[in-house]
Amino acid sequence: MEWHDSGFVLAARKHGESSIILTLFTEQHGRHLGLVRGGAGKRARGIYEAGNLVAAQWRARIPDHLGTYTCELNKPKAALLMDSPMKLAALSAACGVAAIALPERIPESSLFQKFAGLLDTLETEDWPSAFVQWELDLIGELGFGLDLSHCAATGRTDDLCYVSPRTGRSVSRDAGAPYAKNLLPLPSFLLERGRAAADWQEISDGLALTGYFLEHHVLAPHQQKIPAARDRLLDRIQGKISA
């Protein structure tokens, strides 16, 4: 068995003395693991930084085997963000979420393109809003989409500012006021695709919203938890608010 594909490095875990178990998000084969012999060596280490785009060749005797990877670096995403600790934290968080949320060996063409778009946006100043939108898209593509089009209680399409954690549907300010402490905040920038958040508080609220549904609907059924890299990103963002 053999195939060639392009993919983003999501994770690399040391295996034995000099090898690694590499997790790639590939364009045609989804999230796919493989062994890289010598991948832990100094020469190869820079290739397998999270977020890097590689050209990969995978080989195995039968399809169900782990198989082995041979990779060439196409674009060093991690190196391009090295001067920005916040953007680098966002890159690690995105890779960490994808590494545990995506189903294994199932092609996800739409999500691959959106992930590639997010990593490109990390090179700009528009990345915070794009990161939250990407998580929202990820939840939707995995079958847990939120309905933010109208109020679940009244049908109104204006003044939407809450989301029900039970149904994933938006709630207007008046309808949600008596239950506000049990509802999740809905930052206004998520109501219009492509709109930027007004401030870091909106980004924090957006991550709280997507984080809830990631944790309870995507990860919990598989006994997974929010990755530590995402928690570190949220801590950095909350630090911006209190600064």
PyRosetta script that sets phi, psi and omega in degrees:
from pyrosetta import init, pose_from_sequence

init()
pose = pose_from_sequence("MEWHDSGFVLAARKHGESSIILTLFTEQHGRHLGLVRGGAGKRARGIYEAGNLVAAQWRARIPDHLGTYTCELNKPKAALLMDSPMKLAALSAACGVAAIALPERIPESSLFQKFAGLLDTLETEDWPSAFVQWELDLIGELGFGLDLSHCAATGRTDDLCYVSPRTGRSVSRDAGAPYAKNLLPLPSFLLERGRAAADWQEISDGLALTGYFLEHHVLAPHQQKIPAARDRLLDRIQGKISA")
pose.set_psi(1, 136.8)
pose.set_omega(1, -179.0)
pose.set_phi(2, -157.6)
pose.set_psi(2, 139.8)
pose.set_omega(2, 170.8)
pose.set_phi(3, -148.5)
pose.set_psi(3, 160.6)
pose.set_omega(3, 177.2)
pose.set_phi(4, -121.4)
pose.set_psi(4, 138.6)
pose.set_omega(4, -177.7)
pose.set_phi(5, -160.7)
pose.set_psi(5, 163.8)
pose.set_omega(5, 171.5)
pose.set_phi(6, -102.0)
pose.set_psi(6, 148.8)
pose.set_omega(6, -177.8)
pose.set_phi(7, -161.2)
pose.set_psi(7, 159.0)
pose.set_omega(7, 177.0)
pose.set_phi(8, -98.2)
pose.set_psi(8, 137.2)
pose.set_omega(8, 176.4)
pose.set_phi(9, -71.4)
pose.set_psi(9, 123.0)
pose.set_omega(9, 175.9)
pose.set_phi(10, -100.4)
pose.set_psi(10, -38.0)
pose.set_omega(10, -178.7)
pose.set_phi(11, -160.7)
pose.set_psi(11, 151.7)
pose.set_omega(11, 175.9)
pose.set_phi(12, -140.1)
pose.set_psi(12, 116.6)
pose.set_omega(12, -176.9)
pose.set_phi(13, -114.3)
pose.set_psi(13, 129.2)
pose.set_omega(13, -177.3)
pose.set_phi(14, -61.8)
pose.set_psi(14, 140.6)
pose.set_omega(14, -179.3)
pose.set_phi(15, -137.3)
pose.set_psi(15, 113.6)
pose.set_omega(15, -176.8)
pose.set_phi(16, 71.4)
pose.set_psi(16, -155.6)
pose.set_omega(16, -175.2)
pose.set_phi(17, -76.3)
pose.set_psi(17, -38.9)
pose.set_omega(17, -170.8)
pose.set_phi(18, -135.2)
pose.set_psi(18, -2.5)
pose.set_omega(18, -176.7)
pose.set_phi(19, -101.2)
pose.set_psi(19, 168.7)
pose.set_omega(19, 175.3)
pose.set_phi(20, -135.5)
pose.set_psi(20, 154.3)
pose.set_omega(20, 166.5)
pose.set_phi(21, -95.9)
pose.set_psi(21, 115.2)
pose.set_omega(21, -174.1)
pose.set_phi(22, -101.9)
pose.set_psi(22, 131.7)
pose.set_omega(22, 173.6)
pose.set_phi(23, -108.0)
pose.set_psi(23, 118.9)
pose.set_omega(23, 177.7)
pose.set_phi(24, -113.0)
pose.set_psi(24, 148.0)
pose.set_omega(24, 167.0)
pose.set_phi(25, -102.5)
pose.set_psi(25, 99.2)
pose.set_omega(25, -174.0)
pose.set_phi(26, -94.1)
pose.set_psi(26, 156.1)
pose.set_omega(26, -175.9)
pose.set_phi(27, -68.6)
pose.set_psi(27, -40.4)
pose.set_omega(27, -174.2)
pose.set_phi(28, -107.7)
pose.set_psi(28, -12.0)
pose.set_omega(28, -175.1)
pose.set_phi(29, -124.4)
pose.set_psi(29, 9.9)
pose.set_omega(29, 176.6)
pose.set_phi(30, 67.8)
pose.set_psi(30, -154.7)
pose.set_omega(30, 176.7)
pose.set_phi(31, -75.3)
pose.set_psi(31, 121.4)
pose.set_omega(31, -170.9)
pose.set_phi(32, -140.7)
pose.set_psi(32, 132.3)
pose.set_omega(32, 179.7)
pose.set_phi(33, -99.5)
pose.set_psi(33, 157.4)
pose.set_omega(33, 175.4)
pose.set_phi(34, -168.6)
pose.set_psi(34, 160.6)
pose.set_omega(34, 178.9)
pose.set_phi(35, -90.1)
pose.set_psi(35, 134.0)
pose.set_omega(35, 173.5)
pose.set_phi(36, -113.9)
pose.set_psi(36, 109.1)
pose.set_omega(36, 178.7)
pose.set_phi(37, -73.0)
pose.set_psi(37, 129.0)
pose.set_omega(37, -177.8)
pose.set_phi(38, 79.4)
pose.set_psi(38, 6.4)
pose.set_omega(38, -176.0)
pose.set_phi(39, -68.1)
pose.set_psi(39, -17.9)
pose.set_omega(39, 179.7)
pose.set_phi(40, -89.7)
pose.set_psi(40, -2.6)
pose.set_omega(40, 179.8)
pose.set_phi(41, -71.0)
pose.set_psi(41, 161.7)
pose.set_omega(41, -176.4)
pose.set_phi(42, -60.7)
pose.set_psi(42, -39.9)
pose.set_omega(42, -178.0)
pose.set_phi(43, -65.1)
pose.set_psi(43, -38.6)
pose.set_omega(43, -174.2)
pose.set_phi(44, -88.7)
pose.set_psi(44, -18.1)
pose.set_omega(44, -170.4)
pose.set_phi(45, -56.6)
pose.set_psi(45, -39.4)
pose.set_omega(45, -177.8)
pose.set_phi(46, -67.0)
pose.set_psi(46, -21.4)
pose.set_omega(46, 179.3)
pose.set_phi(47, -70.1)
pose.set_psi(47, -33.7)
pose.set_omega(47, -167.7)
pose.set_phi(48, -104.0)
pose.set_psi(48, 30.5)
pose.set_omega(48, 172.2)
pose.set_phi(49, -73.8)
pose.set_psi(49, 140.9)
pose.set_omega(49, -179.1)
pose.set_phi(50, -55.8)
pose.set_psi(50, 132.4)
pose.set_omega(50, 178.5)
pose.set_phi(51, 97.7)
pose.set_psi(51, -16.3)
pose.set_omega(51, 179.6)
pose.set_phi(52, -66.5)
pose.set_psi(52, 142.3)
pose.set_omega(52, 176.3)
pose.set_phi(53, -95.4)
pose.set_psi(53, 127.2)
pose.set_omega(53, -177.3)
pose.set_phi(54, -128.2)
pose.set_psi(54, 156.5)
pose.set_omega(54, 167.8)
pose.set_phi(55, -95.7)
pose.set_psi(55, 120.1)
pose.set_omega(55, -170.7)
pose.set_phi(56, -116.8)
pose.set_psi(56, 141.6)
pose.set_omega(56, 169.3)
pose.set_phi(57, -117.8)
pose.set_psi(57, 126.6)
pose.set_omega(57, -179.7)
pose.set_phi(58, -116.2)
pose.set_psi(58, 136.1)
pose.set_omega(58, 179.6)
pose.set_phi(59, -134.5)
pose.set_psi(59, 144.3)
pose.set_omega(59, 174.7)
pose.set_phi(60, -158.0)
pose.set_psi(60, 157.5)
pose.set_omega(60, -179.9)
pose.set_phi(61, -72.1)
pose.set_psi(61, -41.4)
pose.set_omega(61, 175.2)
pose.set_phi(62, -133.8)
pose.set_psi(62, 157.4)
pose.set_omega(62, -172.8)
pose.set_phi(63, -58.3)
pose.set_psi(63, -32.7)
pose.set_omega(63, -174.9)
pose.set_phi(64, -78.6)
pose.set_psi(64, -9.6)
pose.set_omega(64, -179.7)
pose.set_phi(65, -73.0)
pose.set_psi(65, 157.9)
pose.set_omega(65, 175.8)
pose.set_phi(66, -59.1)
pose.set_psi(66, -44.0)
pose.set_omega(66, 179.1)
pose.set_phi(67, 77.1)
pose.set_psi(67, 175.6)
pose.set_omega(67, -179.4)
pose.set_phi(68, -124.0)
pose.set_psi(68, 146.7)
pose.set_omega(68, 176.8)
pose.set_phi(69, -106.6)
pose.set_psi(69, 144.8)
pose.set_omega(69, 162.2)
pose.set_phi(70, -125.3)
pose.set_psi(70, 124.1)
pose.set_omega(70, -171.7)
pose.set_phi(71, -127.8)
pose.set_psi(71, 149.0)
pose.set_omega(71, 170.8)
pose.set_phi(72, -123.6)
pose.set_psi(72, 138.8)
pose.set_omega(72, -178.0)
pose.set_phi(73, -74.5)
pose.set_psi(73, 127.9)
pose.set_omega(73, 175.4)
pose.set_phi(74, -100.7)
pose.set_psi(74, -44.7)
pose.set_omega(74, -179.1)
pose.set_phi(75, -147.8)
pose.set_psi(75, 121.9)
pose.set_omega(75, -177.7)
pose.set_phi(76, -85.1)
pose.set_psi(76, 77.5)
pose.set_omega(76, -176.7)
pose.set_phi(77, -56.6)
pose.set_psi(77, -43.6)
pose.set_omega(77, -177.5)
pose.set_phi(78, -59.6)
pose.set_psi(78, -43.1)
pose.set_omega(78, -178.6)
pose.set_phi(79, -65.5)
pose.set_psi(79, -34.2)
pose.set_omega(79, -178.5)
pose.set_phi(80, -67.6)
pose.set_psi(80, -22.1)
pose.set_omega(80, -177.4)
pose.set_phi(81, -105.9)
pose.set_psi(81, 6.6)
pose.set_omega(81, -171.7)
pose.set_phi(82, -60.3)
pose.set_psi(82, -26.5)
pose.set_omega(82, -178.0)
pose.set_phi(83, -82.4)
pose.set_psi(83, -4.2)
pose.set_omega(83, -179.0)
pose.set_phi(84, -125.6)
pose.set_psi(84, 98.7)
pose.set_omega(84, -179.6)
pose.set_phi(85, -56.7)
pose.set_psi(85, -35.1)
pose.set_omega(85, -179.4)
pose.set_phi(86, -68.2)
pose.set_psi(86, -44.4)
pose.set_omega(86, 179.0)
pose.set_phi(87, -67.6)
pose.set_psi(87, -36.6)
pose.set_omega(87, 177.6)
pose.set_phi(88, -65.6)
pose.set_psi(88, -37.7)
pose.set_omega(88, 176.3)
pose.set_phi(89, -64.8)
pose.set_psi(89, -37.8)
pose.set_omega(89, 178.0)
pose.set_phi(90, -66.2)
pose.set_psi(90, -39.1)
pose.set_omega(90, 177.3)
pose.set_phi(91, -62.0)
pose.set_psi(91, -46.5)
pose.set_omega(91, 179.4)
pose.set_phi(92, -62.9)
pose.set_psi(92, -39.4)
pose.set_omega(92, -180.0)
pose.set_phi(93, -65.8)
pose.set_psi(93, -44.3)
pose.set_omega(93, -179.9)
pose.set_phi(94, -62.4)
pose.set_psi(94, -43.7)
pose.set_omega(94, 179.2)
pose.set_phi(95, -66.2)
pose.set_psi(95, -39.0)
pose.set_omega(95, 179.2)
pose.set_phi(96, -64.1)
pose.set_psi(96, -42.5)
pose.set_omega(96, 178.2)
pose.set_phi(97, -64.8)
pose.set_psi(97, -47.3)
pose.set_omega(97, -179.1)
pose.set_phi(98, -62.0)
pose.set_psi(98, -36.2)
pose.set_omega(98, -176.1)
pose.set_phi(99, -64.4)
pose.set_psi(99, -28.5)
pose.set_omega(99, -179.6)
pose.set_phi(100, -108.5)
pose.set_psi(100, -18.5)
pose.set_omega(100, -176.5)
pose.set_phi(101, -89.8)
pose.set_psi(101, -33.1)
pose.set_omega(101, -176.1)
pose.set_phi(102, -73.7)
pose.set_psi(102, 139.2)
pose.set_omega(102, 174.4)
pose.set_phi(103, -68.2)
pose.set_psi(103, 149.6)
pose.set_omega(103, -175.9)
pose.set_phi(104, -81.9)
pose.set_psi(104, 134.8)
pose.set_omega(104, 172.9)
pose.set_phi(105, 61.2)
pose.set_psi(105, 29.6)
pose.set_omega(105, 175.2)
pose.set_phi(106, -117.4)
pose.set_psi(106, 118.8)
pose.set_omega(106, -179.3)
pose.set_phi(107, -57.6)
pose.set_psi(107, 134.2)
pose.set_omega(107, 179.7)
pose.set_phi(108, -133.7)
pose.set_psi(108, 70.8)
pose.set_omega(108, -173.0)
pose.set_phi(109, -59.7)
pose.set_psi(109, -45.5)
pose.set_omega(109, -178.8)
pose.set_phi(110, -63.0)
pose.set_psi(110, -45.6)
pose.set_omega(110, 179.5)
pose.set_phi(111, -66.4)
pose.set_psi(111, -34.3)
pose.set_omega(111, 177.4)
pose.set_phi(112, -61.2)
pose.set_psi(112, -46.4)
pose.set_omega(112, -179.9)
pose.set_phi(113, -64.4)
pose.set_psi(113, -38.7)
pose.set_omega(113, 179.2)
pose.set_phi(114, -69.7)
pose.set_psi(114, -35.9)
pose.set_omega(114, 176.7)
pose.set_phi(115, -65.6)
pose.set_psi(115, -42.9)
pose.set_omega(115, 177.2)
pose.set_phi(116, -61.4)
pose.set_psi(116, -40.4)
pose.set_omega(116, 178.0)
pose.set_phi(117, -63.9)
pose.set_psi(117, -40.4)
pose.set_omega(117, 177.3)
pose.set_phi(118, -61.8)
pose.set_psi(118, -45.4)
pose.set_omega(118, -178.1)
pose.set_phi(119, -65.1)
pose.set_psi(119, -33.3)
pose.set_omega(119, 173.8)
pose.set_phi(120, -66.5)
pose.set_psi(120, -40.9)
pose.set_omega(120, -178.4)
pose.set_phi(121, -67.0)
pose.set_psi(121, -24.8)
pose.set_omega(121, 177.8)
pose.set_phi(122, -62.2)
pose.set_psi(122, -18.1)
pose.set_omega(122, 177.5)
pose.set_phi(123, -83.4)
pose.set_psi(123, -2.3)
pose.set_omega(123, 179.3)
pose.set_phi(124, -115.0)
pose.set_psi(124, -179.0)
pose.set_omega(124, 178.4)
pose.set_phi(125, -90.7)
pose.set_psi(125, 2.1)
pose.set_omega(125, -179.5)
pose.set_phi(126, -93.2)
pose.set_psi(126, 8.6)
pose.set_omega(126, -170.7)
pose.set_phi(127, -65.7)
pose.set_psi(127, -33.4)
pose.set_omega(127, -175.2)
pose.set_phi(128, -59.7)
pose.set_psi(128, -47.8)
pose.set_omega(128, 179.3)
pose.set_phi(129, -65.1)
pose.set_psi(129, -39.1)
pose.set_omega(129, 179.9)
pose.set_phi(130, -64.0)
pose.set_psi(130, -35.3)
pose.set_omega(130, 179.5)
pose.set_phi(131, -63.7)
pose.set_psi(131, -46.8)
pose.set_omega(131, 179.9)
pose.set_phi(132, -63.5)
pose.set_psi(132, -43.0)
pose.set_omega(132, 179.8)
pose.set_phi(133, -62.8)
pose.set_psi(133, -37.3)
pose.set_omega(133, 178.4)
pose.set_phi(134, -63.4)
pose.set_psi(134, -42.7)
pose.set_omega(134, 178.0)
pose.set_phi(135, -63.9)
pose.set_psi(135, -38.0)
pose.set_omega(135, 177.4)
pose.set_phi(136, -63.1)
pose.set_psi(136, -42.7)
pose.set_omega(136, 177.3)
pose.set_phi(137, -64.2)
pose.set_psi(137, -40.7)
pose.set_omega(137, 179.8)
pose.set_phi(138, -60.4)
pose.set_psi(138, -46.6)
pose.set_omega(138, 179.0)
pose.set_phi(139, -59.3)
pose.set_psi(139, -43.2)
pose.set_omega(139, -179.8)
pose.set_phi(140, -65.0)
pose.set_psi(140, -44.6)
pose.set_omega(140, -178.8)
pose.set_phi(141, -65.1)
pose.set_psi(141, -26.9)
pose.set_omega(141, -179.7)
pose.set_phi(142, -89.0)
pose.set_psi(142, 5.7)
pose.set_omega(142, 172.0)
pose.set_phi(143, 99.0)
pose.set_psi(143, 13.2)
pose.set_omega(143, -177.9)
pose.set_phi(144, -126.1)
pose.set_psi(144, 43.2)
pose.set_omega(144, -174.3)
pose.set_phi(145, -63.6)
pose.set_psi(145, 141.5)
pose.set_omega(145, 176.6)
pose.set_phi(146, -88.5)
pose.set_psi(146, 145.1)
pose.set_omega(146, 176.9)
pose.set_phi(147, -105.0)
pose.set_psi(147, 102.5)
pose.set_omega(147, -177.6)
pose.set_phi(148, -107.8)
pose.set_psi(148, 19.3)
pose.set_omega(148, -172.4)
pose.set_phi(149, -82.6)
pose.set_psi(149, -29.9)
pose.set_omega(149, -177.5)
pose.set_phi(150, -159.7)
pose.set_psi(150, 166.0)
pose.set_omega(150, -178.9)
pose.set_phi(151, -70.9)
pose.set_psi(151, 129.0)
pose.set_omega(151, -179.3)
pose.set_phi(152, -66.0)
pose.set_psi(152, -25.8)
pose.set_omega(152, -176.1)
pose.set_phi(153, -91.0)
pose.set_psi(153, -37.9)
pose.set_omega(153, -172.6)
pose.set_phi(154, -117.3)
pose.set_psi(154, -16.1)
pose.set_omega(154, -176.4)
pose.set_phi(155, 83.7)
pose.set_psi(155, -1.9)
pose.set_omega(155, -179.9)
pose.set_phi(156, -66.7)
pose.set_psi(156, 149.8)
pose.set_omega(156, 179.3)
pose.set_phi(157, -109.6)
pose.set_psi(157, 1.9)
pose.set_omega(157, -179.4)
pose.set_phi(158, -112.7)
pose.set_psi(158, 160.3)
pose.set_omega(158, 176.1)
pose.set_phi(159, 55.7)
pose.set_psi(159, 39.8)
pose.set_omega(159, 176.6)
pose.set_phi(160, -81.2)
pose.set_psi(160, 124.9)
pose.set_omega(160, -176.0)
pose.set_phi(161, -143.1)
pose.set_psi(161, 4.9)
pose.set_omega(161, 177.2)
pose.set_phi(162, -134.9)
pose.set_psi(162, 162.7)
pose.set_omega(162, 171.1)
pose.set_phi(163, -133.2)
pose.set_psi(163, 134.7)
pose.set_omega(163, 177.2)
pose.set_phi(164, -74.3)
pose.set_psi(164, 123.7)
pose.set_omega(164, 178.5)
pose.set_phi(165, -68.3)
pose.set_psi(165, -17.4)
pose.set_omega(165, -179.1)
pose.set_phi(166, -83.6)
pose.set_psi(166, -42.4)
pose.set_omega(166, -174.2)
pose.set_phi(167, -106.7)
pose.set_psi(167, -19.8)
pose.set_omega(167, -175.7)
pose.set_phi(168, 75.0)
pose.set_psi(168, 19.3)
pose.set_omega(168, -179.9)
pose.set_phi(169, -106.9)
pose.set_psi(169, 149.2)
pose.set_omega(169, -178.3)
pose.set_phi(170, -76.6)
pose.set_psi(170, 157.5)
pose.set_omega(170, -178.6)
pose.set_phi(171, -137.5)
pose.set_psi(171, 138.3)
pose.set_omega(171, -179.6)
pose.set_phi(172, -75.4)
pose.set_psi(172, 165.8)
pose.set_omega(172, -175.7)
pose.set_phi(173, -60.4)
pose.set_psi(173, -48.7)
pose.set_omega(173, -177.0)
pose.set_phi(174, -66.1)
pose.set_psi(174, -44.8)
pose.set_omega(174, -178.1)
pose.set_phi(175, -67.5)
pose.set_psi(175, -32.3)
pose.set_omega(175, -176.2)
pose.set_phi(176, -89.6)
pose.set_psi(176, -13.4)
pose.set_omega(176, -174.4)
pose.set_phi(177, -52.4)
pose.set_psi(177, -45.3)
pose.set_omega(177, -178.7)
pose.set_phi(178, -66.7)
pose.set_psi(178, -18.9)
pose.set_omega(178, -175.9)
pose.set_phi(179, -118.1)
pose.set_psi(179, 18.1)
pose.set_omega(179, -170.5)
pose.set_phi(180, -55.2)
pose.set_psi(180, -37.1)
pose.set_omega(180, -176.3)
pose.set_phi(181, -68.4)
pose.set_psi(181, -18.5)
pose.set_omega(181, 179.4)
pose.set_phi(182, -100.7)
pose.set_psi(182, 0.5)
pose.set_omega(182, -177.4)
pose.set_phi(183, -107.4)
pose.set_psi(183, 160.3)
pose.set_omega(183, 177.6)
pose.set_phi(184, -96.0)
pose.set_psi(184, 140.3)
pose.set_omega(184, 178.2)
pose.set_phi(185, -67.6)
pose.set_psi(185, 141.3)
pose.set_omega(185, 177.6)
pose.set_phi(186, -112.0)
pose.set_psi(186, 102.9)
pose.set_omega(186, 178.2)
pose.set_phi(187, -66.1)
pose.set_psi(187, 139.2)
pose.set_omega(187, -171.4)
pose.set_phi(188, -64.1)
pose.set_psi(188, -25.3)
pose.set_omega(188, -176.5)
pose.set_phi(189, -67.1)
pose.set_psi(189, -19.2)
pose.set_omega(189, 179.4)
pose.set_phi(190, -79.5)
pose.set_psi(190, -7.3)
pose.set_omega(190, 179.8)
pose.set_phi(191, -82.5)
pose.set_psi(191, -10.9)
pose.set_omega(191, -179.3)
pose.set_phi(192, -139.8)
pose.set_psi(192, 111.2)
pose.set_omega(192, -175.8)
pose.set_phi(193, -60.5)
pose.set_psi(193, 135.3)
pose.set_omega(193, -179.8)
pose.set_phi(194, 90.8)
pose.set_psi(194, -8.7)
pose.set_omega(194, 179.1)
pose.set_phi(195, -79.1)
pose.set_psi(195, 140.3)
pose.set_omega(195, -179.0)
pose.set_phi(196, -89.1)
pose.set_psi(196, 148.2)
pose.set_omega(196, 176.2)
pose.set_phi(197, -66.3)
pose.set_psi(197, 150.7)
pose.set_omega(197, -178.2)
pose.set_phi(198, -75.7)
pose.set_psi(198, -32.4)
pose.set_omega(198, -176.5)
pose.set_phi(199, -161.6)
pose.set_psi(199, -179.9)
pose.set_omega(199, -179.2)
pose.set_phi(200, -66.9)
pose.set_psi(200, -27.1)
pose.set_omega(200, 177.9)
pose.set_phi(201, -63.6)
pose.set_psi(201, -40.5)
pose.set_omega(201, 177.4)
pose.set_phi(202, -64.7)
pose.set_psi(202, -37.4)
pose.set_omega(202, 176.9)
pose.set_phi(203, -64.2)
pose.set_psi(203, -43.0)
pose.set_omega(203, 178.7)
pose.set_phi(204, -62.0)
pose.set_psi(204, -42.9)
pose.set_omega(204, 178.2)
pose.set_phi(205, -64.0)
pose.set_psi(205, -39.3)
pose.set_omega(205, 179.1)
pose.set_phi(206, -64.0)
pose.set_psi(206, -41.4)
pose.set_omega(206, 178.7)
pose.set_phi(207, -69.2)
pose.set_psi(207, -33.0)
pose.set_omega(207, 175.4)
pose.set_phi(208, -64.4)
pose.set_psi(208, -39.7)
pose.set_omega(208, 179.1)
pose.set_phi(209, -65.9)
pose.set_psi(209, -55.1)
pose.set_omega(209, -178.6)
pose.set_phi(210, -66.4)
pose.set_psi(210, -34.8)
pose.set_omega(210, 179.2)
pose.set_phi(211, -62.4)
pose.set_psi(211, -38.3)
pose.set_omega(211, 179.2)
pose.set_phi(212, -61.0)
pose.set_psi(212, -47.7)
pose.set_omega(212, -176.2)
pose.set_phi(213, -75.4)
pose.set_psi(213, -31.2)
pose.set_omega(213, 172.4)
pose.set_phi(214, -61.1)
pose.set_psi(214, -47.7)
pose.set_omega(214, -175.3)
pose.set_phi(215, -67.7)
pose.set_psi(215, -46.9)
pose.set_omega(215, -171.3)
pose.set_phi(216, -86.8)
pose.set_psi(216, -27.2)
pose.set_omega(216, -174.6)
pose.set_phi(217, -111.4)
pose.set_psi(217, -29.1)
pose.set_omega(217, -178.3)
pose.set_phi(218, -97.9)
pose.set_psi(218, -47.2)
pose.set_omega(218, -171.1)
pose.set_phi(219, -92.6)
pose.set_psi(219, -42.4)
pose.set_omega(219, -175.1)
pose.set_phi(220, -56.4)
pose.set_psi(220, -41.2)
pose.set_omega(220, 179.3)
pose.set_phi(221, -60.3)
pose.set_psi(221, -19.5)
pose.set_omega(221, 179.6)
pose.set_phi(222, -109.1)
pose.set_psi(222, 17.9)
pose.set_omega(222, 179.6)
pose.set_phi(223, 56.0)
pose.set_psi(223, 38.7)
pose.set_omega(223, 177.3)
pose.set_phi(224, -110.7)
pose.set_psi(224, 158.1)
pose.set_omega(224, 178.1)
pose.set_phi(225, -124.1)
pose.set_psi(225, 162.4)
pose.set_omega(225, 175.4)
pose.set_phi(226, -55.4)
pose.set_psi(226, 129.6)
pose.set_omega(226, -178.0)
pose.set_phi(227, -65.8)
pose.set_psi(227, 149.3)
pose.set_omega(227, -177.8)
pose.set_phi(228, -59.7)
pose.set_psi(228, -33.1)
pose.set_omega(228, -179.2)
pose.set_phi(229, -62.6)
pose.set_psi(229, -34.7)
pose.set_omega(229, 178.0)
pose.set_phi(230, -71.2)
pose.set_psi(230, -39.7)
pose.set_omega(230, 176.7)
pose.set_phi(231, -60.3)
pose.set_psi(231, -38.7)
pose.set_omega(231, 179.5)
pose.set_phi(232, -66.4)
pose.set_psi(232, -38.0)
pose.set_omega(232, 176.9)
pose.set_phi(233, -63.2)
pose.set_psi(233, -45.1)
pose.set_omega(233, 179.8)
pose.set_phi(234, -62.0)
pose.set_psi(234, -37.9)
pose.set_omega(234, 177.2)
pose.set_phi(235, -62.5)
pose.set_psi(235, -41.0)
pose.set_omega(235, 178.5)
pose.set_phi(236, -63.2)
pose.set_psi(236, -41.4)
pose.set_omega(236, -178.6)
pose.set_phi(237, -67.4)
pose.set_psi(237, -41.9)
pose.set_omega(237, 177.8)
pose.set_phi(238, -66.2)
pose.set_psi(238, -29.1)
pose.set_omega(238, 173.8)
pose.set_phi(239, -65.0)
pose.set_psi(239, -34.4)
pose.set_omega(239, 176.5)
pose.set_phi(240, -64.7)
pose.set_psi(240, -36.4)
pose.set_omega(240, -178.5)
pose.set_phi(241, -67.9)
pose.set_psi(241, -42.8)
pose.set_omega(241, -175.8)
pose.set_phi(242, -82.3)
pose.set_psi(242, -11.3)
pose.set_omega(242, -177.5)
pose.set_phi(243, -68.6)
pose.dump_pdb("model.pdb")
